[in-house]
């Protein structure tokens, strides 16, 4: 019998049979557990779904998927994540899916908005850095940390509404994922860092000393976009552009329709779009512009 451990992340208390060393442990049992992570045999259930490999089987209360040569995963009812590993499955890779896709599905099921990006804290306010993969979200967040900001989350941003319907970002865990190029930019040595499974040039970077451990009000959203421009540019996003931006940067937005969550998502993002400032950061395709982008963000947030 595997003795579970208790952690906290995304504003939730998580009990897990699978070690999750990235997360902050809770010192004792007895707390109310919102999410449980456990091992289970999901192979028969997956076969009955007749779902093609690399596709999701989605219903209102379940998201199930299989990663070949790794595991079958199921996120259910906003409360449970089950993993059915294959023989010799890589534990690091399993954790990436548990804390990424599975947790994103759990957040949606709990009516917590997951945005795809990093969030930092400056002067008691949170700022989300969203964008497509490879557009520099984590690199910009790391640069902002070096200018005095704190990290709230990297990869999945959990946004809730408080009692006054104002957005809050829950802290995730004190780690970033950075490519070798980003480490080189900041003069960081990859020698003591753990590579992320088969992506041997992307690393898990602990940020314990620069982590914000309490929920923080969300004050702004910055979208990073690579464009065919000569210099970095920033512009404020208004009105009709706001909802599409929040939709395209919702983590695993493809799950919304089959989960029956489209009406909730529209209502949630409508409230959010009216509560925060939004900006687009346009950066050249092949120029090192992290210094200028950092200055632009700090100018806006008053750092």
Secondary structure in CASP SS format (residue, H / E / C, confidence):
PFRMAT SS
TARGET T0000
AUTHOR 0000-0000-0000
METHOD secondary structure of the structure
MODEL  1
X C 1.00
X C 1.00
X C 1.00
X C 1.00
X E 1.00
X E 1.00
X E 1.00
X E 1.00
X E 1.00
X C 1.00
X C 1.00
X E 1.00
X E 1.00
X E 1.00
X E 1.00
X E 1.00
X C 1.00
X C 1.00
X C 1.00
X C 1.00
X C 1.00
X C 1.00
X C 1.00
X E 1.00
X E 1.00
X C 1.00
X C 1.00
X C 1.00
X C 1.00
X C 1.00
X C 1.00
X C 1.00
X C 1.00
X C 1.00
X E 1.00
X E 1.00
X E 1.00
X E 1.00
X E 1.00
X C 1.00
X C 1.00
X C 1.00
X H 1.00
X H 1.00
X H 1.00
X H 1.00
X H 1.00
X H 1.00
X H 1.00
X C 1.00
X C 1.00
X C 1.00
X C 1.00
X C 1.00
X C 1.00
X E 1.00
X E 1.00
X E 1.00
X E 1.00
X C 1.00
X C 1.00
X E 1.00
X E 1.00
X E 1.00
X E 1.00
X E 1.00
X E 1.00
X C 1.00
X C 1.00
X C 1.00
X E 1.00
X E 1.00
X E 1.00
X E 1.00
X E 1.00
X E 1.00
X C 1.00
X C 1.00
X C 1.00
X E 1.00
X E 1.00
X E 1.00
X E 1.00
X E 1.00
X E 1.00
X C 1.00
X C 1.00
X C 1.00
X C 1.00
X C 1.00
X H 1.00
X H 1.00
X H 1.00
X H 1.00
X H 1.00
X H 1.00
X H 1.00
X H 1.00
X H 1.00
X H 1.00
X H 1.00
X H 1.00
X H 1.00
X H 1.00
X H 1.00
X H 1.00
X H 1.00
X H 1.00
X H 1.00
X C 1.00
X C 1.00
X C 1.00
X E 1.00
X E 1.00
X E 1.00
X E 1.00
X E 1.00
X E 1.00
X E 1.00
X E 1.00
X E 1.00
X E 1.00
X C 1.00
X C 1.00
X E 1.00
X E 1.00
X E 1.00
X E 1.00
X E 1.00
X E 1.00
X C 1.00
X C 1.00
X C 1.00
X C 1.00
X C 1.00
X C 1.00
X H 1.00
X H 1.00
X H 1.00
X H 1.00
X H 1.00
X H 1.00
X H 1.00
X H 1.00
X H 1.00
X C 1.00
X C 1.00
X C 1.00
X C 1.00
X E 1.00
X E 1.00
X E 1.00
X E 1.00
X E 1.00
X E 1.00
X E 1.00
X E 1.00
X E 1.00
X E 1.00
X E 1.00
X E 1.00
X C 1.00
X C 1.00
X C 1.00
X C 1.00
X C 1.00
X E 1.00
X E 1.00
X E 1.00
X E 1.00
X C 1.00
X C 1.00
X C 1.00
X C 1.00
X E 1.00
X E 1.00
X E 1.00
X E 1.00
X E 1.00
X H 1.00
X H 1.00
X H 1.00
X H 1.00
X H 1.00
X H 1.00
X C 1.00
X C 1.00
X C 1.00
X C 1.00
X C 1.00
X C 1.00
X C 1.00
X C 1.00
X E 1.00
X E 1.00
X E 1.00
X C 1.00
X C 1.00
X E 1.00
X E 1.00
X E 1.00
X E 1.00
X E 1.00
X E 1.00
X E 1.00
X E 1.00
X C 1.00
X H 1.00
X H 1.00
X H 1.00
X E 1.00
X C 1.00
X C 1.00
X C 1.00
X C 1.00
X E 1.00
X E 1.00
X E 1.00
X E 1.00
X E 1.00
X E 1.00
X E 1.00
X E 1.00
X E 1.00
X E 1.00
X E 1.00
X E 1.00
X C 1.00
X C 1.00
X C 1.00
X C 1.00
X C 1.00
X E 1.00
X E 1.00
X E 1.00
X E 1.00
X C 1.00
X C 1.00
X C 1.00
X H 1.00
X H 1.00
X H 1.00
X H 1.00
X H 1.00
X H 1.00
X H 1.00
X H 1.00
X H 1.00
X C 1.00
X E 1.00
X C 1.00
X C 1.00
X H 1.00
X H 1.00
X H 1.00
X C 1.00
X C 1.00
X C 1.00
X C 1.00
X C 1.00
X C 1.00
X H 1.00
X H 1.00
X H 1.00
X H 1.00
X H 1.00
X H 1.00
X H 1.00
X H 1.00
X H 1.00
X H 1.00
X H 1.00
X H 1.00
X C 1.00
X C 1.00
X C 1.00
X E 1.00
X E 1.00
X E 1.00
X E 1.00
X E 1.00
X E 1.00
X E 1.00
X E 1.00
X C 1.00
X C 1.00
X C 1.00
X C 1.00
X C 1.00
X H 1.00
X H 1.00
X H 1.00
X H 1.00
X H 1.00
X H 1.00
X H 1.00
X H 1.00
X H 1.00
X H 1.00
X H 1.00
X H 1.00
X C 1.00
X C 1.00
END
